[in-house]
Amino acid sequence: MVREITSTFILVGPLPYLIAGLLIGVGADRHKSLERSVSTKAAWFALLCAIGAGVGFVLTPQHDATIVSVSLPAPFVAFKIATLINPLTLIMFLLVSYMGSIVSRFSSSYMAGDIHEGRFHRWLSLTLGAFLLLITADNMWEFWIFFVAASVSLHKLLVFYKERPLAVVAARKKFILSRVADVSLFTAFVLIATNLKVSSISAAVLRVDRLHYPLQTDLQIAAGLVVLTAILKSGVFPLHGWLIQVMEAPTQVSALLHAGLIYTGAFLLLRVSSLIAHVQWSWTVLVIVGLGSILVSSLAMMAETNIKESLAYSTSAQLGFMMMECGLGLYSVAVLHIVAHSVYKAHAFLSSGSVVDNFRGATLQKTKADQTITRALLAIVVSGVVTFFVGMVFGVRFQSQPTLLAVGVILTMAMSQLLLQGLNQSARASAALLVRVAVISIFVCGAYFALHDLSTLVLASSVPSDHVQADRVPIWLLTVVGVSFTTLLLVQQLLPRLSATRFGKALYAGIYNGLYVDLFLSQVMNLDATKISKSKLSSSSKHSLSR
């Protein structure tokens, strides 16, 4: 009985969203109050169903349920309305349902009085409903249909204010990239179904696990197409421009995108992680692309003056981080990262209007270069000792787990940022602050390793363990990861002094404009990049003069 209830919760949870979007939504603007009411109630219903499904799964684990099955000619095998219920899908289902309830509630007041309020709630409902169905879809063609549907519905939200040229240009850019991603994913699924003779994602994963390494060429191509799809959907550098520019959409759409829908690419990687784990060159692509996005977006975030765009650069950097984690085989860590980042970013966007004053008049404090480097190196050394000591307390064997060694270096750089807040203060104020920051750093480090162990345990049946790829990740790639994060920390500390030089000013302008890659991409797509370049360059010039 519990097994049936779990499946039922997952299946019926998104249905009110579809009713609000497809039935009531036909006359949405004529029945704004009804559309708003049904959409908001659908959000809470989906959240309750997600909680119910989670409780049912804990009581009696369930792996899948097939509702409809239709045989198809080769190579498609079959189309099914089938759900895959495991810890990964349940976590994502609960996360998106929770974010959907928050965004829907926020939209009820934010859009009140708008002439097209009903139409907004219609497309919001369709977007959330399609994404929830995508999360638990087990059949490849079912997954692909909702993959496309969620993207098309989101596009309607991104161009909600059609009188804003920059929003329309950015949405069109995303639309083009998304259609390329649709074709890429469909081709990958065809190759997988043809070679493995199954159309179920879970069945394909099991068959891949039984194959010998290396995989045959068609499956390696399929893995490459999946990686390409994830890159196209994630807004990482160098395809990050649309993610920054869609900030012209309503605030709650930005929150929904950055706290949920932007993880479509990362979620796809997690669902077919066993395939990725068997194709070594795909790891390298994920790590290199992820590192590039981390480096460029982190620096651009510091240069950006627009609060929402700064948050968007942060998302691009975090998505790059998630891709790097998948490339290193740390899939359970990537899931943990998604959950933490989603909750943080939803709050950041929905409260962005109230925090603007905190950033006004901010200036970069200048210190002597030798003092800056000395303090940074001191922070790195202290953080490194703490990180590896706490790691060993939690039983981490860095010498036999090179991937976790790279993660330890990254964690060291993150803790160094905390310690530098105390070291950069005056001598009188720094002592007390440094003690507090040191205690917080130890706590953060311990929490990370504890959560890493917990996520690995919970997701053991959903994604490959850390050890599957750890022994095969090349040392040179791990070295590049460590050097990149160390360099990023030092550049961030020296940026105030660099910005005072001629080279630094040119570098600052380049970073502010994303190294001009997006402007070139806009021209290739034959979009009106003039609006984008004039807007960015004008803002950049004004900011440089004010500095």
ZALOMAR-231957 format. One record per residue (C-alpha): residue number from 0; chain; z, y, x. Coordinates in Angstrom, 2 decimals. Example, Ala and Ser with C-alpha at 12.3 -4.5 7.8 and 13.67 -1.06 7.14 Angstrom:
REM residues 2
   nr  kette       c3       c2       c1
    0      A     7.80    -4.50    12.30
    1      A     7.14    -1.06    13.67
This chain:
REM residues 547
   nr  kette       c3       c2       c1
    0      A     0.00     0.00     0.00
    1      A     0.91     2.43     2.79
    2      A    -2.36     1.61     4.56
    3      A    -4.32     2.62     1.46
    4      A    -2.30     5.81     1.02
    5      A    -3.02     6.87     4.61
    6      A    -6.79     6.46     4.11
    7      A    -6.64     8.24     0.77
    8      A    -4.87    11.27     2.22
    9      A    -7.54    11.63     4.90
   10      A   -10.42    11.28     2.43
   11      A    -9.17    13.53    -0.35
   12      A    -7.67    16.24     1.88
   13      A   -10.95    18.16     2.41
   14      A   -12.26    17.67    -1.17
   15      A   -10.72    20.83    -2.71
   16      A   -12.38    22.82     0.08
   17      A   -15.75    21.36    -0.93
   18      A   -15.06    22.08    -4.61
   19      A   -14.21    25.70    -3.77
   20      A   -17.33    26.07    -1.65
   21      A   -19.97    24.08    -3.51
   22      A   -18.99    24.39    -7.17
   23      A   -16.97    27.57    -7.67
   24      A   -18.68    29.19    -4.69
   25      A   -22.05    29.41    -6.48
   26      A   -20.75    32.45    -8.35
   27      A   -18.15    33.41    -5.76
   28      A   -18.51    37.19    -5.93
   29      A   -18.39    37.13    -9.75
   30      A   -15.19    35.07    -9.72
   31      A   -13.41    36.45    -6.69
   32      A    -9.90    35.79    -7.95
   33      A   -10.68    32.19    -8.86
   34      A   -12.45    31.53    -5.56
   35      A    -9.56    33.04    -3.57
   36      A    -6.98    31.08    -5.54
   37      A    -8.76    27.71    -5.23
   38      A    -9.54    28.27    -1.53
   39      A    -5.91    29.11    -0.71
   40      A    -4.56    26.15    -2.70
   41      A    -7.15    23.88    -1.04
   42      A    -5.75    24.92     2.36
   43      A    -2.19    23.96     1.40
   44      A    -3.40    20.73    -0.20
   45      A    -5.21    19.75     3.00
   46      A    -2.08    20.48     5.03
   47      A     0.09    18.32     2.75
   48      A    -2.48    15.51     2.98
   49      A    -2.46    15.78     6.78
   50      A     1.32    15.49     6.84
   51      A     1.20    12.57     4.40
   52      A    -1.44    10.80     6.51
   53      A     0.67    11.26     9.61
   54      A     3.78     9.83     7.96
   55      A     1.76     6.90     6.61
   56      A     0.28     6.18    10.03
   57      A     3.72     6.13    11.65
   58      A     4.96     3.67     9.04
   59      A     1.90     1.41     9.16
   60      A    -0.88     2.23    11.69
   61      A    -4.40     2.11    10.27
   62      A    -7.57     2.22    12.32
   63      A   -10.48     2.74     9.95
   64      A   -11.72     2.65     6.37
   65      A   -15.31     2.37     5.14
   66      A   -16.09     3.83     1.72
   67      A   -19.90     3.70     1.55
   68      A   -22.37     1.77     3.73
   69      A   -26.17     1.97     3.61
   70      A   -28.41     0.00     5.97
   71      A   -31.01     2.03     7.86
   72      A   -34.08     0.98     9.83
   73      A   -33.81     0.67    13.61
   74      A   -32.57     2.39    15.67
   75      A   -30.18     4.06    13.20
   76      A   -28.48     0.78    12.13
   77      A   -26.50     2.13     9.17
   78      A   -25.13     5.24     7.51
   79      A   -21.51     5.02     6.42
   80      A   -18.85     7.22     4.94
   81      A   -16.20     5.85     7.26
   82      A   -12.97     7.26     8.66
   83      A   -11.42     6.57    12.03
   84      A    -7.67     6.99    11.86
   85      A    -5.91     7.07    15.21
   86      A    -3.48     9.44    16.96
   87      A    -6.29    11.70    18.22
   88      A    -7.94    12.22    14.83
   89      A    -4.61    12.66    13.06
   90      A    -3.41    15.26    15.55
   91      A    -6.64    17.24    15.20
   92      A    -6.64    16.84    11.40
   93      A    -3.09    18.17    11.19
   94      A    -3.84    21.00    13.64
   95      A    -6.97    22.23    11.82
   96      A    -5.28    21.88     8.40
   97      A    -2.36    23.96     9.66
   98      A    -4.65    26.63    11.10
   99      A    -6.71    26.60     7.92
  100      A    -3.63    27.28     5.79
  101      A    -2.64    30.22     8.00
  102      A    -6.13    31.73     8.06
  103      A    -6.59    31.28     4.30
  104      A    -3.25    32.94     3.59
  105      A    -4.07    35.80     5.96
  106      A    -7.52    36.22     4.37
  107      A    -6.06    36.55     0.88
  108      A    -4.56    39.91     1.80
  109      A    -7.02    40.93     4.54
  110      A   -10.08    40.61     2.29
  111      A    -8.43    41.98    -0.87
  112      A   -10.72    44.54    -2.51
  113      A   -13.79    43.63    -0.44
  114      A   -16.89    43.52    -2.62
  115      A   -17.86    40.16    -1.11
  116      A   -14.38    38.66    -0.98
  117      A   -15.44    35.64    -3.04
  118      A   -18.37    34.89    -0.76
  119      A   -16.08    35.04     2.26
  120      A   -13.67    32.49     0.79
  121      A   -16.60    30.28    -0.16
  122      A   -17.90    29.97     3.39
  123      A   -14.38    29.72     4.78
  124      A   -13.76    26.74     2.50
  125      A   -17.03    25.04     3.43
  126      A   -16.38    25.57     7.14
  127      A   -12.89    24.10     7.02
  128      A   -13.92    21.24     4.74
  129      A   -16.85    20.22     6.94
  130      A   -14.75    20.39    10.11
  131      A   -11.99    18.25     8.64
  132      A   -14.55    15.64     7.59
  133      A   -16.08    15.75    11.08
  134      A   -12.72    15.06    12.72
  135      A   -12.21    11.67    11.06
  136      A   -15.87    10.62    10.75
  137      A   -16.50     7.30    12.51
  138      A   -20.20     6.84    11.75
  139      A   -22.49     8.69    14.17
  140      A   -24.79    10.07    11.47
  141      A   -21.87    11.09     9.28
  142      A   -20.35    12.85    12.29
  143      A   -23.66    14.59    13.05
  144      A   -24.14    15.83     9.46
  145      A   -20.70    17.46     9.37
  146      A   -21.21    18.68    12.95
  147      A   -24.23    20.66    11.74
  148      A   -22.67    21.67     8.41
  149      A   -19.56    23.16    10.04
  150      A   -21.74    25.15    12.44
  151      A   -24.04    26.53     9.72
  152      A   -21.08    27.50     7.51
  153      A   -19.38    29.23    10.44
  154      A   -22.58    31.18    11.08
  155      A   -22.30    32.67     7.58
  156      A   -18.81    33.92     8.45
  157      A   -19.91    35.35    11.78
  158      A   -22.63    37.46    10.10
  159      A   -20.43    38.42     7.17
  160      A   -20.73    42.08     8.15
  161      A   -24.50    42.28     8.49
  162      A   -24.37    46.03     9.06
  163      A   -22.86    45.41    12.52
  164      A   -25.84    44.85    14.86
  165      A   -23.79    43.43    17.73
  166      A   -22.22    40.82    15.43
  167      A   -25.64    39.76    14.13
  168      A   -27.13    39.50    17.64
  169      A   -24.19    37.42    18.88
  170      A   -24.29    35.14    15.84
  171      A   -28.02    34.58    16.28
  172      A   -27.43    33.68    19.91
  173      A   -24.78    31.16    18.88
  174      A   -27.10    29.86    16.15
  175      A   -29.86    29.13    18.68
  176      A   -27.49    27.41    21.11
  177      A   -25.96    25.40    18.26
  178      A   -29.35    24.14    17.09
  179      A   -30.11    23.00    20.65
  180      A   -26.72    21.25    20.62
  181      A   -27.63    19.56    17.31
  182      A   -30.81    18.13    18.80
  183      A   -29.01    17.11    21.99
  184      A   -26.25    15.25    20.11
  185      A   -28.69    13.56    17.72
  186      A   -30.75    12.30    20.67
  187      A   -27.60    11.03    22.38
  188      A   -26.56     9.13    19.24
  189      A   -30.04     7.59    18.92
  190      A   -29.87     6.35    22.52
  191      A   -26.36     4.94    22.00
  192      A   -27.27     3.22    18.71
  193      A   -30.48     1.79    20.18
  194      A   -28.77     0.30    23.22
  195      A   -25.49    -0.87    21.66
  196      A   -26.87    -1.83    18.21
  197      A   -24.04    -0.06    16.39
  198      A   -23.72     3.25    14.54
  199      A   -19.92     3.38    14.60
  200      A   -18.41     5.60    17.28
  201      A   -15.33     3.39    17.63
  202      A   -17.47     0.24    17.91
  203      A   -19.70     1.92    20.50
  204      A   -16.62     2.86    22.56
  205      A   -15.39    -0.76    22.52
  206      A   -18.78    -2.07    23.65
  207      A   -19.05     0.49    26.45
  208      A   -15.63    -0.62    27.74
  209      A   -16.98    -4.17    28.11
  210      A   -20.11    -3.14    30.01
  211      A   -20.44    -3.34    33.78
  212      A   -20.41    -0.21    35.93
  213      A   -22.77     1.61    36.42
  214      A   -24.23     1.87    32.93
  215      A   -27.94     1.54    32.28
  216      A   -30.09     4.66    32.44
  217      A   -30.38     5.29    28.68
  218      A   -26.61     5.34    28.25
  219      A   -26.22     7.62    31.26
  220      A   -28.75     9.99    29.69
  221      A   -26.77     9.81    26.44
  222      A   -23.59    10.74    28.33
  223      A   -25.41    13.68    29.90
  224      A   -26.61    14.87    26.49
  225      A   -23.06    14.65    25.13
  226      A   -21.84    16.77    28.04
  227      A   -24.66    19.27    27.39
  228      A   -23.71    19.42    23.71
  229      A   -20.07    20.10    24.60
  230      A   -21.08    22.90    26.98
  231      A   -23.36    24.50    24.39
  232      A   -20.65    24.43    21.72
  233      A   -17.72    25.61    23.84
  234      A   -18.74    29.10    24.93
  235      A   -18.10    28.46    28.61
  236      A   -19.81    30.30    31.46
  237      A   -22.77    30.82    31.75
  238      A   -23.25    30.40    27.97
  239      A   -20.17    32.43    27.10
  240      A   -21.77    35.65    25.83
  241      A   -21.82    34.82    22.14
  242      A   -18.13    33.91    22.19
  243      A   -17.24    37.35    23.53
  244      A   -19.56    39.28    21.22
  245      A   -18.69    37.60    17.90
  246      A   -15.47    39.59    17.97
  247      A   -17.29    41.91    15.53
  248      A   -16.56    39.32    12.81
  249      A   -13.41    39.65    10.65
  250      A   -10.20    39.08    12.59
  251      A    -9.30    35.86    10.78
  252      A   -12.74    34.42    11.55
  253      A   -12.09    35.07    15.22
  254      A    -8.72    33.35    14.87
  255      A   -10.29    30.35    13.10
  256      A   -13.02    30.08    15.71
  257      A   -10.76    30.38    18.74
  258      A    -7.89    28.33    17.33
  259      A    -9.92    25.46    15.86
  260      A   -13.70    25.32    15.64
  261      A   -14.30    26.19    19.29
  262      A   -12.83    22.81    20.21
  263      A   -15.76    20.94    18.63
  264      A   -17.29    20.31    22.05
  265      A   -14.00    19.23    23.61
  266      A   -13.25    16.98    20.63
  267      A   -16.68    15.35    21.01
  268      A   -15.90    14.59    24.66
  269      A   -12.59    13.05    23.64
  270      A   -14.16    10.89    20.93
  271      A   -16.68     9.38    23.38
  272      A   -14.45     9.65    26.45
  273      A   -14.97     5.97    27.34
  274      A   -18.69     6.65    27.74
  275      A   -18.03     9.71    29.91
  276      A   -15.55     7.72    32.01
  277      A   -18.31     5.25    32.97
  278      A   -20.80     7.91    34.17
  279      A   -19.52     9.43    37.39
  280      A   -22.02    12.27    37.76
  281      A   -21.03    13.58    34.32
  282      A   -17.49    14.18    35.65
  283      A   -18.85    16.40    38.38
  284      A   -20.84    18.46    35.86
  285      A   -17.77    18.93    33.67
  286      A   -15.52    19.91    36.59
  287      A   -18.04    22.34    38.13
  288      A   -18.91    24.00    34.81
  289      A   -15.23    24.14    33.90
  290      A   -14.26    25.72    37.22
  291      A   -17.06    28.28    36.96
  292      A   -15.86    29.32    33.52
  293      A   -12.24    29.49    34.67
  294      A   -13.04    31.72    37.64
  295      A   -15.44    34.13    35.93
  296      A   -13.61    34.38    32.60
  297      A   -10.16    34.79    34.19
  298      A   -11.35    37.73    36.26
  299      A   -13.36    39.21    33.38
  300      A   -10.26    39.00    31.19
  301      A    -8.42    41.23    33.67
  302      A   -11.27    43.76    33.69
  303      A   -11.82    43.83    29.91
  304      A   -10.39    46.80    27.98
  305      A   -11.00    45.50    24.45
  306      A    -8.03    43.40    23.30
  307      A   -10.04    40.94    21.20
  308      A   -12.69    40.51    23.87
  309      A    -9.98    39.93    26.46
  310      A    -8.62    37.17    24.22
  311      A   -12.16    35.76    23.93
  312      A   -12.50    35.60    27.72
  313      A    -9.16    33.83    27.76
  314      A   -10.55    31.23    25.35
  315      A   -13.64    30.73    27.53
  316      A   -11.40    30.14    30.54
  317      A    -9.20    27.71    28.60
  318      A   -12.22    25.78    27.31
  319      A   -13.41    25.55    30.89
  320      A    -9.96    24.22    31.79
  321      A   -10.22    21.56    29.09
  322      A   -13.63    20.48    30.37
  323      A   -12.26    20.24    33.89
  324      A    -9.40    18.09    32.58
  325      A   -11.90    15.76    30.90
  326      A   -13.91    15.67    34.12
  327      A   -10.77    14.62    36.00
  328      A   -10.04    11.93    33.41
  329      A    -6.93    13.69    32.06
  330      A    -7.92    13.25    28.42
  331      A    -4.38    13.12    27.04
  332      A    -3.60    16.38    28.86
  333      A    -6.72    17.94    27.31
  334      A    -5.44    17.05    23.81
  335      A    -2.06    18.59    24.62
  336      A    -3.88    21.66    25.93
  337      A    -5.88    21.98    22.70
  338      A    -2.76    21.91    20.54
  339      A    -0.86    24.45    22.65
  340      A    -3.81    26.81    23.02
  341      A    -4.72    26.64    19.33
  342      A    -1.27    27.71    18.15
  343      A    -1.04    30.47    20.75
  344      A    -4.55    31.84    20.16
  345      A    -4.22    31.92    16.35
  346      A    -1.08    34.05    16.69
  347      A    -2.71    36.23    19.35
  348      A    -5.74    37.08    17.21
  349      A    -3.93    37.54    13.91
  350      A    -1.44    39.89    15.61
  351      A    -3.98    41.60    17.88
  352      A    -3.88    44.81    15.87
  353      A    -0.14    45.23    16.42
  354      A    -0.16    44.66    20.15
  355      A    -2.80    47.21    21.14
  356      A    -0.20    49.83    21.99
  357      A     1.37    47.46    24.51
  358      A    -1.85    47.55    26.54
  359      A    -2.65    51.24    26.34
  360      A    -2.33    53.12    29.55
  361      A    -1.87    49.97    31.60
  362      A    -2.56    50.51    35.28
  363      A    -2.87    48.22    38.24
  364      A    -0.05    48.70    40.71
  365      A    -1.26    49.09    44.27
  366      A     0.62    47.60    47.18
  367      A    -0.27    47.05    50.79
  368      A    -2.67    44.14    51.29
  369      A    -0.48    42.39    53.88
  370      A     2.56    42.64    51.58
  371      A     0.53    41.30    48.65
  372      A    -0.73    38.30    50.62
  373      A     2.72    37.57    52.06
  374      A     4.34    37.59    48.63
  375      A     1.57    35.44    47.16
  376      A     1.89    32.87    49.95
  377      A     5.68    32.84    49.58
  378      A     5.34    32.27    45.83
  379      A     2.85    29.44    46.43
  380      A     5.13    27.69    48.91
  381      A     8.22    27.94    46.69
  382      A     6.27    26.89    43.59
  383      A     4.70    23.98    45.45
  384      A     8.09    22.64    46.54
  385      A     9.46    22.92    42.99
  386      A     6.37    21.35    41.41
  387      A     6.22    18.29    43.62
  388      A    10.00    17.79    43.56
  389      A    10.09    17.88    39.74
  390      A     7.00    15.66    39.63
  391      A     8.69    13.02    41.77
  392      A    11.77    13.19    39.55
  393      A     9.49    12.22    36.65
  394      A     8.09     9.33    38.67
  395      A     4.73    10.87    39.59
  396      A     3.28     9.28    42.73
  397      A     1.05    12.04    44.04
  398      A    -0.06    10.03    47.07
  399      A    -1.53     7.27    44.88
  400      A    -2.73     9.54    42.07
  401      A    -5.05    12.13    43.67
  402      A    -6.06    13.53    40.29
  403      A    -2.45    14.41    39.48
  404      A    -2.19    15.90    42.97
  405      A    -4.91    18.38    41.98
  406      A    -3.03    19.08    38.75
  407      A     0.09    19.69    40.83
  408      A    -1.78    22.34    42.82
  409      A    -2.92    24.01    39.58
  410      A     0.62    23.96    38.22
  411      A     1.82    25.45    41.50
  412      A    -0.60    28.37    41.09
  413      A     0.57    28.92    37.51
  414      A     4.23    28.98    38.55
  415      A     3.37    31.32    41.41
  416      A     2.26    33.90    38.85
  417      A     5.73    33.77    37.31
  418      A     7.50    34.10    40.66
  419      A     5.31    37.02    41.67
  420      A     6.63    39.00    38.71
  421      A    10.02    38.93    40.39
  422      A     8.75    39.39    43.95
  423      A     6.62    42.42    43.01
  424      A     9.59    44.34    41.60
  425      A    11.76    46.69    43.60
  426      A    14.40    45.12    45.83
  427      A    17.23    46.08    43.45
  428      A    15.54    44.73    40.32
  429      A    13.85    41.71    41.87
  430      A    16.93    39.61    42.68
  431      A    18.11    39.08    39.10
  432      A    14.57    38.80    37.77
  433      A    13.60    36.36    40.50
  434      A    16.50    34.07    39.61
  435      A    15.55    34.10    35.93
  436      A    11.89    33.49    36.68
  437      A    12.76    30.65    39.07
  438      A    14.82    28.93    36.37
  439      A    12.02    29.40    33.85
  440      A     9.50    27.99    36.35
  441      A    11.58    24.84    36.88
  442      A    11.89    24.43    33.13
  443      A     8.13    24.92    32.59
  444      A     7.32    22.43    35.33
  445      A     9.68    19.83    33.89
  446      A     8.35    20.42    30.38
  447      A     4.79    19.89    31.59
  448      A     5.47    16.51    33.19
  449      A     7.57    15.40    30.20
  450      A     4.85    16.39    27.73
  451      A     2.23    14.75    29.94
  452      A     4.10    11.46    29.75
  453      A     4.59    11.83    25.99
  454      A     0.93    12.64    25.28
  455      A    -0.21     9.74    27.44
  456      A     2.03     7.39    25.47
  457      A     0.99     8.70    22.04
  458      A    -2.75     8.77    22.79
  459      A    -2.91     5.47    24.67
  460      A    -5.01     3.87    21.92
  461      A    -7.33     6.87    21.49
  462      A    -8.46     7.95    24.97
  463      A    -8.70     6.29    28.42
  464      A    -5.60     6.45    30.61
  465      A    -5.40     8.74    33.63
  466      A    -6.01     5.81    35.98
  467      A    -9.49     4.96    34.64
  468      A   -11.20     7.79    36.54
  469      A    -8.49     8.70    39.05
  470      A    -9.57     6.19    41.70
  471      A   -13.22     7.25    41.48
  472      A   -12.95    11.04    41.46
  473      A   -14.28    12.12    44.89
  474      A   -11.83    13.83    47.22
  475      A   -14.24    16.72    47.84
  476      A   -14.22    17.54    44.12
  477      A   -10.42    17.58    44.00
  478      A   -10.42    19.80    47.09
  479      A   -12.80    22.24    45.39
  480      A   -10.45    22.39    42.40
  481      A    -7.41    23.17    44.56
  482      A    -9.21    25.77    46.69
  483      A   -10.69    27.46    43.60
  484      A    -7.33    28.00    41.92
  485      A    -5.71    29.20    45.15
  486      A    -8.56    31.67    45.70
  487      A    -8.33    32.88    42.11
  488      A    -4.62    33.64    42.53
  489      A    -5.20    35.62    45.73
  490      A    -8.15    37.57    44.26
  491      A    -6.09    38.49    41.19
  492      A    -3.33    39.83    43.45
  493      A    -5.75    41.79    45.63
  494      A    -7.86    43.13    42.74
  495      A    -5.98    46.47    42.53
  496      A    -6.83    47.24    46.16
  497      A   -10.36    45.87    45.92
  498      A   -11.08    48.13    42.94
  499      A   -10.57    51.18    45.16
  500      A   -13.46    50.25    47.49
  501      A   -17.19    50.68    46.92
  502      A   -17.71    46.93    47.03
  503      A   -14.74    46.42    44.72
  504      A   -16.14    48.86    42.15
  505      A   -19.49    47.05    42.15
  506      A   -17.70    43.72    41.89
  507      A   -15.55    45.06    39.06
  508      A   -18.63    46.17    37.09
  509      A   -20.25    42.79    37.65
  510      A   -17.16    40.90    36.51
  511      A   -16.77    43.17    33.49
  512      A   -20.33    42.31    32.44
  513      A   -19.96    38.58    33.05
  514      A   -22.13    38.76    36.21
  515      A   -24.97    39.91    33.89
  516      A   -25.81    36.29    33.08
  517      A   -25.54    36.84    29.35
  518      A   -27.86    39.85    29.42
  519      A   -30.49    37.71    31.10
  520      A   -29.94    34.93    28.54
  521      A   -30.35    37.43    25.69
  522      A   -33.70    38.50    27.10
  523      A   -34.82    34.90    27.45
  524      A   -33.89    34.29    23.80
  525      A   -35.83    37.45    22.86
  526      A   -32.74    38.98    21.29
  527      A   -31.96    42.69    21.34
  528      A   -29.87    42.78    24.50
  529      A   -30.16    46.59    24.65
  530      A   -27.30    47.04    22.19
  531      A   -25.13    44.69    24.19
  532      A   -25.90    46.16    27.61
  533      A   -25.53    49.78    26.48
  534      A   -22.25    49.02    24.76
  535      A   -20.79    47.14    27.71
  536      A   -22.10    49.39    30.45
  537      A   -20.97    52.53    28.64
  538      A   -17.50    51.11    28.17
  539      A   -17.45    49.92    31.78
  540      A   -18.40    53.37    33.09
  541      A   -15.76    55.10    31.00
  542      A   -13.11    52.66    32.14
  543      A   -14.10    53.02    35.79
  544      A   -13.87    56.82    35.51
  545      A   -10.47    56.60    33.85
  546      A    -9.26    54.44    36.71
